[in-house]
Amino acid sequence: MGCSEKKIVYFDRAGVANTKDTFRLAKERMDELGVKKVLIASDRGTSAIVALDYFKPGEIVVVAPMYGLSKPGTNTFKEENRAILQKNGATIIHATHVFAGIDRAINRRYGGITHVQLMAQTFKMLGEGFKVCMEIASMAADCGAVGVEDEVISIGGTVKGADTAIVIVPSHTNNFFGSQIKEIICVPRERCQKPQPL
């Protein structure tokens, strides 16, 4: 029976200050494994622009918020960032959030918490960024931006920036429990103390 040792980097605090280290660590592991795609959660495109310094053209899939997340019919992604990213070969997708789709509508109208929202809160026990990594992996698979048989690096963060990276084989949302978390590359040791919305 074989085994291997891999390091996990634990940041002292969550948040944007870890962005460059998260990208550096993710790129190192990506190269070691021969992974072809990195998923980056980015609300405005700011973190994704920083990622251009670490990843090659064609490697980056930016998973941006769905339209209507903060205001009906609008999107938070900055068009100037979109232009730069596309010019540099990044794929940008907008998809319904796995943990905040119709369940959020039910919650807002009727109160309580849905099964899907409970799953999201459980993932947040490993950090907000960890929940985001899980979510964007299925969002990217649902859009066809990544396959469901290949390992990818998924990067998320807490509020802003990046502080969590995992190696995952994603599944489509309708087969979410088929997702395989292969490795944790880095994660904050201290979780965000500010309560996050469902």
N, CA, C and O of each residue as an XYZ file, in Angstrom:
792
protein
N       0.850     -1.175      0.000
C       0.000      0.000      0.000
C       0.891      1.232      0.000
O       1.704      1.415      0.906
N       0.741      2.075     -1.010
C       1.583      3.257     -1.125
C       1.019      4.446     -0.377
O      -0.170      4.507     -0.066
N       1.887      5.372     -0.102
C       1.453      6.621      0.520
C       2.455      7.713      0.143
O       3.567      7.435     -0.304
N       2.032      8.945      0.335
C       2.936     10.061      0.066
C       2.643     11.172      1.055
O       1.531     11.291      1.569
N       3.639     11.970      1.311
C       3.478     13.122      2.194
C       3.450     14.386      1.368
O       4.277     14.579      0.476
N       2.495     15.247      1.669
C       2.376     16.547      1.021
C       2.178     17.588      2.111
O       1.553     17.324      3.138
N       2.716     18.765      1.870
C       2.541     19.806      2.877
C       1.243     20.568      2.626
O       0.805     20.733      1.488
N       0.649     21.021      3.712
C      -0.473     21.956      3.663
C       0.011     23.224      4.347
O       0.533     23.174      5.461
N      -0.161     24.352      3.688
C       0.223     25.632      4.283
C      -0.995     26.206      4.992
O      -2.079     26.303      4.417
N      -0.797     26.587      6.257
C      -1.855     27.197      7.055
C      -1.516     28.668      7.266
O      -0.529     28.990      7.928
N      -2.319     29.552      6.715
C      -2.125     30.985      6.930
C      -2.631     31.361      8.314
O      -3.627     30.814      8.788
N      -1.942     32.298      8.962
C      -2.350     32.715     10.304
C      -3.735     33.358     10.315
O      -4.505     33.173     11.257
N      -4.041     34.102      9.276
C      -5.318     34.810      9.177
C      -5.918     34.586      7.796
O      -5.208     34.280      6.839
N      -7.217     34.741      7.709
C      -7.909     34.648      6.422
C      -7.815     35.985      5.700
O      -7.606     37.025      6.325
N      -7.970     35.951      4.382
C      -8.138     37.196      3.655
C      -7.147     37.486      2.555
O      -6.298     36.670      2.196
N      -7.298     38.700      2.035
C      -6.618     39.152      0.822
C      -5.095     39.153      0.925
O      -4.414     39.022     -0.092
N      -4.554     39.297      2.119
C      -3.095     39.333      2.288
C      -2.426     38.034      1.836
O      -1.217     38.007      1.602
N      -3.200     36.966      1.713
C      -2.657     35.658      1.328
C      -2.727     35.387     -0.176
O      -2.308     34.323     -0.630
N      -3.245     36.324     -0.943
C      -3.533     36.079     -2.354
C      -2.307     35.618     -3.134
O      -2.357     34.580     -3.794
N      -1.230     36.354     -3.075
C      -0.044     36.007     -3.876
C       0.554     34.682     -3.433
O       0.977     33.889     -4.274
N       0.598     34.427     -2.129
C       1.124     33.148     -1.650
C       0.219     31.998     -2.083
O       0.706     30.923     -2.433
N      -1.085     32.219     -2.061
C      -2.019     31.181     -2.504
C      -1.779     30.835     -3.966
O      -1.729     29.659     -4.326
N      -1.630     31.854     -4.813
C      -1.374     31.605     -6.235
C      -0.028     30.905     -6.441
O       0.079     29.988     -7.255
N       0.985     31.335     -5.711
C       2.310     30.719     -5.846
C       2.271     29.244     -5.461
O       2.803     28.397     -6.179
N       1.644     28.939     -4.331
C       1.554     27.556     -3.871
C       0.722     26.703     -4.820
O       1.054     25.549     -5.089
N      -0.358     27.284     -5.321
C      -1.216     26.557     -6.268
C      -0.466     26.255     -7.559
O      -0.574     25.154     -8.100
N       0.288     27.219     -8.048
C       1.056     27.016     -9.281
C       2.119     25.939     -9.096
O       2.324     25.111     -9.983
N       2.794     25.945     -7.954
C       3.800     24.921     -7.678
C       3.185     23.529     -7.721
O       3.729     22.612     -8.336
N       2.046     23.389     -7.058
C       1.394     22.072     -7.013
C       0.819     21.700     -8.382
O       0.841     20.533     -8.774
N       0.314     22.681     -9.091
C      -0.224     22.467    -10.431
C       0.849     21.888    -11.351
O       0.605     20.929    -12.083
N       2.028     22.477    -11.302
C       3.134     22.003    -12.129
C       3.579     20.606    -11.714
O       3.866     19.768    -12.570
N       3.641     20.347    -10.401
C       4.056     19.030     -9.905
C       3.107     17.929    -10.369
O       3.541     16.826    -10.703
N       1.818     18.233    -10.387
C       0.800     17.242    -10.735
C       0.510     17.186    -12.234
O      -0.079     16.219    -12.719
N       0.918     18.212    -12.958
C       0.575     18.279    -14.372
C      -0.870     18.675    -14.621
O      -1.439     18.342    -15.661
N      -1.462     19.380    -13.677
C      -2.845     19.838    -13.810
C      -2.903     20.936    -14.866
O      -2.006     21.776    -14.943
N      -3.947     20.930    -15.670
C      -4.040     21.851    -16.811
C      -4.877     23.102    -16.551
O      -4.712     24.106    -17.243
N      -5.776     23.055    -15.561
C      -6.693     24.186    -15.338
C      -6.694     24.604    -13.869
O      -6.625     23.778    -12.960
N      -6.774     25.929    -13.676
C      -6.935     26.492    -12.342
C      -8.208     27.332    -12.348
O      -8.418     28.152    -13.242
N      -9.048     27.121    -11.350
C     -10.288     27.872    -11.200
C     -10.068     28.963    -10.167
O      -9.551     28.701     -9.081
N     -10.461     30.186    -10.503
C     -10.267     31.307     -9.595
C     -11.587     32.028     -9.407
O     -12.160     32.551    -10.362
N     -12.068     32.056     -8.170
C     -13.271     32.817     -7.853
C     -12.902     34.293     -7.829
O     -11.923     34.685     -7.194
N     -13.693     35.116     -8.527
C     -13.381     36.549     -8.564
C     -14.650     37.347     -8.830
O     -15.250     37.244     -9.900
N     -15.049     38.144     -7.844
C     -16.275     38.950     -7.955
C     -16.135     40.098     -8.943
O     -17.058     40.386     -9.704
N     -14.987     40.747     -8.931
C     -14.777     41.923     -9.775
C     -13.681     41.721    -10.819
O     -13.509     42.544    -11.719
N     -12.954     40.632    -10.691
C     -11.860     40.363    -11.607
C     -10.507     40.759    -11.065
O      -9.487     40.495    -11.702
N     -10.475     41.388     -9.902
C      -9.227     41.895     -9.330
C      -8.253     40.758     -9.009
O      -7.086     40.812     -9.398
N      -8.727     39.738     -8.304
C      -7.855     38.600     -7.972
C      -7.398     37.878     -9.221
O      -6.253     37.435     -9.309
N      -8.293     37.761    -10.189
C      -7.939     37.072    -11.433
C      -6.838     37.811    -12.185
O      -5.995     37.179    -12.822
N      -6.835     39.127    -12.122
C      -5.770     39.912    -12.759
C      -4.426     39.581    -12.103
O      -3.422     39.424    -12.798
N      -4.401     39.476    -10.784
C      -3.169     39.113    -10.074
C      -2.706     37.720    -10.508
O      -1.506     37.465    -10.618
N      -3.655     36.831    -10.752
C      -3.320     35.455    -11.145
C      -2.567     35.384    -12.467
O      -1.854     34.413    -12.717
N      -2.713     36.391    -13.313
C      -2.010     36.399    -14.597
C      -0.496     36.358    -14.416
O       0.222     35.927    -15.318
N      -0.004     36.805    -13.258
C       1.429     36.774    -12.981
C       1.921     35.367    -12.619
O       3.128     35.132    -12.551
N       0.993     34.432    -12.387
C       1.372     33.105    -11.905
C       1.030     31.974    -12.871
O       1.708     30.946    -12.898
N      -0.012     32.165    -13.652
C      -0.500     31.083    -14.503
C      -0.396     31.459    -15.976
O      -0.456     32.635    -16.333
N      -0.238     30.444    -16.828
C      -0.048     30.646    -18.262
C      -1.385     30.903    -18.963
O      -2.441     30.528    -18.452
N      -1.335     31.542    -20.130
C      -2.561     31.706    -20.923
C      -3.205     30.341    -21.187
O      -2.526     29.365    -21.505
N      -4.499     30.303    -21.049
C      -5.232     29.064    -21.258
C      -5.408     28.208    -20.025
O      -6.229     27.290    -20.023
N      -4.648     28.491    -18.967
C      -4.785     27.706    -17.730
C      -5.905     28.234    -16.836
O      -6.486     27.473    -16.062
N      -6.208     29.514    -16.934
C      -7.107     30.174    -15.984
C      -8.559     30.115    -16.424
O      -8.903     30.479    -17.548
N      -9.409     29.645    -15.507
C     -10.860     29.751    -15.652
C     -11.348     30.616    -14.489
O     -11.272     30.215    -13.328
N     -11.848     31.801    -14.816
C     -12.358     32.708    -13.795
C     -13.839     32.403    -13.597
O     -14.630     32.452    -14.538
N     -14.194     32.090    -12.364
C     -15.592     31.821    -12.044
C     -16.137     33.071    -11.365
O     -15.841     33.366    -10.207
N     -16.948     33.794    -12.138
C     -17.474     35.091    -11.701
C     -18.900     34.920    -11.177
O     -19.551     33.913    -11.456
N     -19.377     35.898    -10.423
C     -20.724     35.786     -9.857
C     -21.806     35.748    -10.933
O     -21.640     36.245    -12.047
N     -22.901     35.144    -10.550
C     -24.061     35.134    -11.431
C     -24.629     36.552    -11.528
O     -24.436     37.373    -10.632
N     -25.307     36.813    -12.593
C     -26.014     38.087    -12.719
C     -27.129     38.126    -11.685
O     -27.786     37.117    -11.427
N     -27.337     39.292    -11.097
C     -28.397     39.467    -10.116
C     -28.007     39.125     -8.699
O     -28.865     39.146     -7.816
N     -26.745     38.810     -8.441
C     -26.336     38.440     -7.082
C     -26.564     39.586     -6.109
O     -27.113     39.383     -5.026
N     -26.147     40.785     -6.486
C     -26.308     41.925     -5.580
C     -27.458     42.845     -5.984
O     -28.051     43.508     -5.133
N     -27.776     42.888     -7.280
C     -28.850     43.752     -7.779
C     -29.402     43.133     -9.055
O     -28.625     42.737     -9.924
N     -30.722     43.041     -9.193
C     -31.305     42.385    -10.368
C     -30.749     42.938    -11.681
O     -30.642     44.149    -11.872
N     -30.400     42.014    -12.579
C     -29.962     42.380    -13.919
C     -28.551     42.909    -14.033
O     -28.124     43.281    -15.126
N     -27.817     42.955    -12.940
C     -26.460     43.507    -12.975
C     -25.439     42.456    -12.552
O     -25.774     41.406    -12.005
N     -24.185     42.783    -12.828
C     -23.090     41.926    -12.443
C     -21.977     42.780    -11.866
O     -21.785     43.921    -12.287
N     -21.248     42.242    -10.915
C     -20.192     42.995    -10.231
C     -18.853     42.983    -10.974
O     -17.957     43.757    -10.638
N     -18.710     42.119    -11.974
C     -17.428     41.960    -12.663
C     -17.106     43.219    -13.475
O     -17.937     43.697    -14.247
N     -15.888     43.751    -13.292
C     -15.487     44.983    -13.978
C     -15.109     44.680    -15.432
O     -14.312     43.785    -15.717
N     -15.701     45.447    -16.328
C     -15.490     45.200    -17.759
C     -14.037     45.424    -18.179
O     -13.547     44.740    -19.078
N     -13.347     46.365    -17.547
C     -11.937     46.564    -17.886
C     -11.099     45.341    -17.497
O     -10.142     44.991    -18.187
N     -11.470     44.693    -16.383
C     -10.783     43.461    -15.990
C     -11.114     42.318    -16.942
O     -10.249     41.508    -17.275
N     -12.359     42.258    -17.373
C     -12.769     41.225    -18.333
C     -11.924     41.316    -19.610
O     -11.451     40.304    -20.127
N     -11.745     42.540    -20.106
C     -10.980     42.748    -21.340
C      -9.532     42.291    -21.182
O      -8.986     41.634    -22.068
N      -8.910     42.637    -20.056
C      -7.522     42.240    -19.803
C      -7.407     40.722    -19.708
O      -6.500     40.128    -20.291
N      -8.314     40.103    -18.982
C      -8.269     38.657    -18.785
C      -8.475     37.908    -20.104
O      -7.760     36.951    -20.403
N      -9.445     38.348    -20.876
C      -9.697     37.682    -22.154
C      -8.526     37.861    -23.120
O      -8.178     36.946    -23.865
N      -7.931     39.040    -23.097
C      -6.756     39.290    -23.943
C      -5.614     38.350    -23.577
O      -4.797     37.999    -24.429
N      -5.557     37.942    -22.308
C      -4.498     37.059    -21.827
C      -4.918     35.585    -21.792
O      -4.275     34.769    -21.132
N      -5.983     35.252    -22.493
C      -6.359     33.853    -22.668
C      -7.153     33.213    -21.553
O      -7.318     31.993    -21.544
N      -7.653     34.003    -20.604
C      -8.459     33.435    -19.524
C      -9.885     33.191    -20.011
O     -10.419     33.957    -20.813
N     -10.481     32.130    -19.523
C     -11.898     31.858    -19.741
C     -12.660     32.452    -18.565
O     -12.253     32.283    -17.416
N     -13.756     33.141    -18.836
C     -14.570     33.739    -17.774
C     -15.972     33.170    -17.890
O     -16.594     33.230    -18.951
N     -16.465     32.615    -16.786
C     -17.830     32.103    -16.775
C     -18.642     32.794    -15.687
O     -18.110     33.192    -14.651
N     -19.926     32.928    -15.940
C     -20.895     33.385    -14.947
C     -21.901     32.255    -14.793
O     -22.463     31.791    -15.785
N     -22.133     31.813    -13.587
C     -23.059     30.703    -13.368
C     -23.791     30.901    -12.043
O     -23.312     31.595    -11.146
N     -24.951     30.281    -11.944
C     -25.700     30.315    -10.696
C     -24.865     29.669     -9.605
O     -24.295     28.596     -9.803
N     -24.795     30.314     -8.469
C     -24.014     29.795     -7.354
C     -24.643     28.500     -6.844
O     -25.844     28.445     -6.579
N     -23.836     27.480     -6.713
C     -24.308     26.170     -6.289
C     -25.018     26.252     -4.936
O     -26.060     25.627     -4.738
N     -24.453     27.021     -4.012
C     -25.014     27.086     -2.664
C     -25.912     28.301     -2.440
O     -26.311     28.573     -1.308
N     -26.232     29.029     -3.502
C     -27.044     30.239     -3.317
C     -27.985     30.474     -4.492
O     -28.253     31.620     -4.854
N     -28.477     29.419     -5.076
C     -29.408     29.557     -6.185
C     -30.830     29.687     -5.670
O     -31.155     30.622     -4.938
N     -31.662     28.755     -6.053
C     -33.077     28.816     -5.668
C     -33.260     28.686     -4.161
O     -34.261     29.138     -3.607
N     -32.282     28.064     -3.504
C     -32.367     27.945     -2.050
C     -32.389     29.307     -1.366
O     -33.068     29.496     -0.357
N     -31.637     30.254     -1.927
C     -31.628     31.595     -1.348
C     -32.999     32.255     -1.499
O     -33.443     32.975     -0.605
N     -33.668     32.012     -2.621
C     -35.003     32.562     -2.824
C     -35.982     31.981     -1.800
O     -36.826     32.698     -1.263
N     -35.862     30.688     -1.539
C     -36.728     30.046     -0.540
C     -36.459     30.635      0.833
O     -37.387     30.949      1.579
N     -35.178     30.781      1.163
C     -34.790     31.335      2.451
C     -35.322     32.751      2.636
O     -35.861     33.085      3.691
N     -35.170     33.582      1.606
C     -35.612     34.976      1.703
C     -37.129     35.089      1.845
O     -37.626     35.941      2.581
N     -37.848     34.242      1.152
C     -39.299     34.328      1.183
C     -39.899     33.666      2.420
O     -40.819     34.206      3.033
N     -39.367     32.480      2.789
C     -40.019     31.685      3.829
C     -39.198     31.533      5.107
O     -39.694     31.015      6.108
N     -37.948     31.981      5.073
C     -37.107     31.865      6.263
C     -36.543     30.459      6.414
O     -36.745     29.598      5.558
N     -35.844     30.246      7.501
C     -35.250     28.946      7.749
C     -34.008     28.725      6.903
O     -33.471     29.653      6.298
N     -33.570     27.491      6.875
C     -32.375     27.131      6.117
C     -32.689     25.873      5.317
O     -33.350     24.960      5.810
N     -32.217     25.835      4.099
C     -32.449     24.669      3.252
C     -31.305     23.670      3.397
O     -30.269     23.983      3.983
N     -31.497     22.487      2.869
C     -30.447     21.464      2.924
C     -29.164     21.950      2.257
O     -28.065     21.713      2.757
N     -29.318     22.630      1.126
C     -28.146     23.113      0.392
C     -27.404     24.175      1.196
O     -26.174     24.186      1.230
N     -28.147     25.062      1.840
C     -27.512     26.087      2.667
C     -26.822     25.461      3.882
O     -25.790     25.961      4.330
N     -27.370     24.398      4.404
C     -26.734     23.680      5.504
C     -25.407     23.071      5.040
O     -24.419     23.088      5.775
N     -25.391     22.533      3.810
C     -24.135     22.015      3.258
C     -23.091     23.125      3.179
O     -21.934     22.922      3.547
N     -23.504     24.307      2.693
C     -22.575     25.427      2.570
C     -22.002     25.807      3.928
O     -20.800     26.039      4.054
N     -22.851     25.869      4.937
C     -22.384     26.230      6.274
C     -21.425     25.180      6.817
O     -20.490     25.511      7.546
N     -21.647     23.929      6.472
C     -20.741     22.854      6.913
C     -19.366     23.020      6.269
O     -18.343     22.892      6.943
N     -19.340     23.306      4.960
C     -18.053     23.542      4.298
C     -17.339     24.749      4.898
O     -16.110     24.767      4.962
N     -18.087     25.751      5.335
C     -17.479     26.954      5.919
C     -16.748     26.652      7.227
O     -15.951     27.465      7.694
N     -17.016     25.485      7.818
C     -16.255     25.099      9.006
C     -14.778     24.943      8.663
O     -13.917     25.071      9.534
N     -14.489     24.667      7.403
C     -13.101     24.624      6.927
C     -12.662     25.977      6.387
O     -11.517     26.140      5.968
N     -13.570     26.946      6.397
C     -13.269     28.302      5.945
C     -14.166     28.712      4.785
O     -14.612     27.878      3.998
N     -14.417     29.998      4.699
C     -15.224     30.553      3.617
C     -14.617     30.193      2.255
O     -15.332     29.819      1.325
N     -13.299     30.311      2.155
C     -12.624     29.999      0.898
C     -12.783     28.545      0.497
O     -12.866     28.240     -0.693
N     -12.827     27.644      1.464
C     -13.003     26.225      1.168
C     -14.379     25.989      0.554
O     -14.515     25.248     -0.420
N     -15.396     26.623      1.132
C     -16.748     26.519      0.579
C     -16.773     27.028     -0.853
O     -17.386     26.416     -1.728
N     -16.101     28.156     -1.090
C     -16.045     28.744     -2.425
C     -15.353     27.791     -3.399
O     -15.814     27.624     -4.529
N     -14.262     27.170     -2.981
C     -13.549     26.213     -3.848
C     -14.466     25.079     -4.295
O     -14.456     24.695     -5.464
N     -15.243     24.553     -3.384
C     -16.173     23.478     -3.720
C     -17.232     23.970     -4.699
O     -17.569     23.290     -5.668
N     -17.741     25.145     -4.433
C     -18.830     25.716     -5.226
C     -18.400     26.004     -6.662
O     -19.092     25.634     -7.610
N     -17.256     26.666     -6.815
C     -16.846     27.063     -8.173
C     -16.431     25.876     -9.018
O     -16.499     25.935    -10.246
N     -15.996     24.786     -8.369
C     -15.631     23.593     -9.133
C     -16.849     23.044     -9.870
O     -16.760     22.707    -11.050
N     -17.978     22.954     -9.185
C     -19.199     22.468     -9.840
C     -19.748     23.493    -10.819
O     -20.273     23.121    -11.868
N     -19.638     24.770    -10.499
C     -20.094     25.806    -11.426
C     -19.334     25.719    -12.750
O     -19.927     25.821    -13.824
N     -18.021     25.529    -12.662
C     -17.200     25.428    -13.875
C     -17.516     24.155    -14.649
O     -17.539     24.160    -15.880
N     -17.762     23.054    -13.918
C     -18.125     21.804    -14.592
C     -19.482     21.942    -15.284
O     -19.661     21.457    -16.401
N     -20.430     22.599    -14.629
C     -21.759     22.774    -15.212
C     -21.718     23.592    -16.499
O     -22.542     23.386    -17.389
N     -20.771     24.513    -16.603
C     -20.635     25.342    -17.809
C     -19.773     24.674    -18.878
O     -19.649     25.198    -19.985
N     -19.182     23.536    -18.566
C     -18.315     22.859    -19.517
C     -16.920     23.447    -19.604
O     -16.162     23.117    -20.516
N     -16.572     24.323    -18.659
C     -15.245     24.951    -18.679
C     -14.154     23.992    -18.211
O     -12.983     24.178    -18.542
N     -14.530     22.969    -17.444
C     -13.604     21.916    -17.031
C     -14.339     20.584    -17.110
O     -15.566     20.524    -17.032
N     -13.566     19.529    -17.264
C     -14.153     18.194    -17.316
C     -14.435     17.658    -15.926
O     -14.003     18.231    -14.926
N     -15.163     16.557    -15.875
C     -15.502     15.949    -14.585
C     -14.656     14.700    -14.313
O     -14.949     13.929    -13.399
N     -13.613     14.514    -15.111
C     -12.711     13.383    -14.888
C     -11.282     13.843    -14.603
O     -10.408     13.033    -14.293
N     -11.056     15.147    -14.713
C      -9.703     15.686    -14.556
C      -9.543     16.427    -13.242
O     -10.468     17.078    -12.755
N      -8.342     16.313    -12.678
C      -8.022     17.116    -11.506
C      -7.830     18.564    -11.930
O      -7.228     18.846    -12.966
N      -8.347     19.476    -11.118
C      -8.141     20.909    -11.315
C      -7.732     21.503     -9.980
O      -7.937     20.902     -8.926
N      -7.154     22.685    -10.040
C      -6.882     23.450     -8.823
C      -8.028     24.444     -8.680
O      -8.363     25.151     -9.630
N      -8.623     24.497     -7.508
C      -9.723     25.423     -7.243
C      -9.278     26.388     -6.155
O      -8.822     25.974     -5.089
N      -9.418     27.700     -6.440
C      -8.934     28.737     -5.522
C     -10.080     29.662     -5.131
O     -10.795     30.180     -5.989
N     -10.243     29.860     -3.840
C     -11.259     30.768     -3.315
C     -10.682     31.611     -2.203
O      -9.507     31.490     -1.857
N     -11.519     32.465     -1.646
C     -11.037     33.339     -0.591
C     -12.121     33.715      0.393
O     -13.276     33.306      0.274
N     -11.714     34.505      1.366
C     -12.606     34.984      2.405
C     -12.844     36.466      2.192
O     -11.942     37.275      2.405
N     -14.023     36.823      1.784
C     -14.468     38.183      1.498
C     -13.781     38.744      0.256
O     -14.446     38.982     -0.752
N     -12.451     38.964      0.304
C     -11.698     39.460     -0.850
C     -10.409     38.676     -0.981
O      -9.882     38.143     -0.004
N      -9.909     38.614     -2.208
C      -8.632     37.946     -2.437
C      -8.754     36.434     -2.380
O      -9.854     35.882     -2.419
N      -7.606     35.773     -2.286
C      -7.545     34.313     -2.257
C      -6.764     33.860     -1.029
O      -5.727     34.431     -0.691
N      -7.279     32.824     -0.367
C      -6.567     32.284      0.794
C      -6.706     30.768      0.927
O      -6.244     30.180      1.905
N      -7.344     30.143     -0.058
C      -7.573     28.705     -0.003
C      -7.383     28.114     -1.393
O      -7.866     28.667     -2.380
N      -6.681     26.994     -1.467
C      -6.521     26.281     -2.736
C      -6.603     24.787     -2.468
O      -6.022     24.281     -1.508
N      -7.342     24.081     -3.343
C      -7.468     22.638     -3.222
C      -7.280     21.999     -4.599
O      -7.431     22.650     -5.632
N      -6.951     20.726     -4.583
C      -6.956     19.916     -5.798
C      -8.246     19.107     -5.743
O      -8.528     18.439     -4.748
N      -9.026     19.172     -6.816
C     -10.333     18.531     -6.817
C     -10.651     17.970     -8.199
O     -10.253     18.537     -9.217
N     -11.362     16.867     -8.222
C     -12.001     16.375     -9.438
C     -13.459     16.798     -9.293
O     -14.183     16.243     -8.467
N     -13.896     17.774    -10.087
C     -15.245     18.313     -9.894
C     -16.322     17.400    -10.461
O     -16.059     16.532    -11.294
N     -17.528     17.620     -9.990
C     -18.710     16.972    -10.542
C     -19.715     18.044    -10.898
O     -19.672     19.157    -10.374
N     -20.634     17.691    -11.809
C     -21.742     18.592    -12.079
C     -22.586     18.719    -10.814
O     -22.563     17.845     -9.948
N     -23.323     19.809    -10.721
C     -24.146     20.041     -9.539
C     -25.103     18.890     -9.279
O     -25.334     18.519     -8.128
N     -25.663     18.322    -10.345
C     -26.633     17.240    -10.147
C     -25.983     15.926     -9.711
O     -26.673     14.931     -9.488
N     -24.658     15.927     -9.590
C     -23.918     14.774     -9.057
C     -22.860     15.277     -8.067
O     -21.757     14.734     -8.002
N     -23.204     16.313     -7.302
C     -22.240     17.009     -6.452
C     -21.439     16.063     -5.555
O     -20.244     16.271     -5.347
N     -22.083     15.039     -5.032
C     -21.394     14.148     -4.094
C     -20.394     13.229     -4.785
O     -19.705     12.449     -4.128
N     -20.317     13.321     -6.097
C     -19.268     12.622     -6.829
C     -17.969     13.406     -6.879
O     -16.959     12.889     -7.356
N     -17.973     14.645     -6.397
C     -16.752     15.457     -6.353
C     -15.713     14.776     -5.464
O     -16.051     14.191     -4.435
N     -14.447     14.860     -5.871
C     -13.377     14.241     -5.094
C     -12.353     15.296     -4.688
O     -11.641     15.833     -5.536
N     -12.282     15.587     -3.413
C     -11.250     16.492     -2.901
C      -9.982     15.658     -2.770
O      -9.910     14.747     -1.944
N      -8.985     15.974     -3.591
C      -7.756     15.187     -3.601
C      -6.730     15.700     -2.603
O      -6.077     14.917     -1.914
N      -6.590     17.038     -2.529
C      -5.581     17.628     -1.644
C      -6.028     19.018     -1.208
O      -6.761     19.707     -1.918
N      -5.577     19.405     -0.048
C      -5.670     20.804      0.386
C      -4.268     21.376      0.259
O      -3.320     20.864      0.854
N      -4.146     22.438     -0.520
C      -2.834     23.070     -0.734
C      -2.571     24.101      0.350
O      -1.507     24.112      0.969
N      -3.556     24.972      0.572
C      -3.422     25.980      1.626
C      -4.806     26.410      2.085
O      -5.785     26.343      1.341
N      -4.855     26.854      3.335
C      -6.114     27.261      3.946
C      -5.779     28.123      5.170
O      -4.755     27.896      5.815
N      -6.616     29.099      5.497
C      -6.352     29.873      6.716
C      -6.575     29.019      7.960
O      -7.518     28.230      8.023
N      -5.717     29.180      8.924
C      -5.890     28.471     10.196
C      -6.980     29.131     11.022
O      -7.756     28.462     11.704
N      -7.025     30.444     10.949
C      -8.084     31.201     11.629
C      -9.187     31.490     10.628
O      -8.914     31.975      9.530
N     -10.408     31.205     10.986
C     -11.541     31.467     10.110
C     -11.994     32.908     10.264
O     -11.686     33.569     11.255
N     -12.716     33.374      9.288
C     -13.290     34.731      9.335
C     -14.282     34.789     10.486
O     -15.170     33.943     10.585
N     -14.137     35.774     11.348
C     -15.027     35.898     12.505
C     -16.329     36.604     12.172
O     -17.306     36.484     12.911
N     -16.353     37.338     11.071
C     -17.553     38.045     10.665
C     -18.575     37.050     10.116
O     -18.259     36.306      9.188
N     -19.798     37.018     10.666
C     -20.784     36.085     10.142
C     -21.051     36.353      8.662
O     -21.242     37.494      8.241
N     -21.058     35.269      7.887
C     -21.316     35.385      6.453
C     -22.783     35.080      6.179
O     -23.378     34.256      6.874
N     -23.381     35.733      5.172
C     -24.775     35.470      4.858
C     -24.971     34.069      4.299
O     -24.048     33.474      3.743
N     -26.186     33.550      4.454
C     -26.516     32.256      3.871
C     -26.548     32.409      2.375
O     -26.807     31.440      1.661
